[in-house]
Amino acid sequence: LLERGDAESPQGPSLMPAAPSALSMLDTELGTNDTPEGERRVALARWITAKNNPLPARVIANRMWQWHFGQGLVNTSSDFGAGGDTPSHPQLLDWLANQLIDQQWSLKRLHKIILLSETYQQQSTFQLDSPALSIDAGNRLQWRQNPRRLEAEAIRDSVLFLSGKLNSQRGGPGFEDFRYQDAYAPIYTYITADKPELWRRSIYRYIVRTTPDRFLRTLDCPDAANLTAKREITTTPLQSLTLYNNDFMLRQARYFSERVRKSSQSDTEQQLRVAFQLTYTRLPTSTETQIA
């Protein structure tokens, strides 16, 4: 025990490994000072996931709801305390938390429960004279689906998929799309070279906390240097300019053009149909065909 938390002060009595005692329904003991570290970590994990500890399950269920609907049942997803928001649907949050525990903490099964619900399958469009709009304009009661912005990483992966260059390799070490220069303050320079190892899905990217990628950051990818409970959603001219002028986008646009040309060397209208089918999953209208 450090007096007043000062590491340089005279040390007090030795403390045993233990979890916070505020949750009196749980056993706080995690072993002794002689217990190997690995066993203490396992004891802590069991304490967190104990069946009579509803807090972690509530937090996880709320985060998953936030991911699918754009807002959590508790708006302050990183603060369930007295300073946070109250749940909009407290019984639903408890039910989802219990489902997670009953399903052996399977995130896949909880995803399935949410995605198969009538609430998730609602349309996002609505009439301006709808009575619900005057009662709940912010859609806190989930009377419609919230339109969702595609995340920066998904935009990058979609562009690679459309150009035909997406590297579908799974697992293994990630890839570095930057050059590292050792200096007093390390320098990271991002590259967009035409290398298949740089065309893997964004989930395999090494993330530099101190130097975010400008392309992804412009599209609202969170700053890895900060803990982010909820992504920002912005609409700026830089986003349009980035999609027009970024080197990555220009390279992949050329690859997409080559892919469309190869689909039909001489028939321009067929090329247009292929391009629209790939990008919009529909055929162009007669007006769109004429313009294109």
Beta strands, then each sheet from edge to edge (+ up, - down):
strand 1: 178-181
strand 2: 187-190
sheet 1: 1+ 2-
end
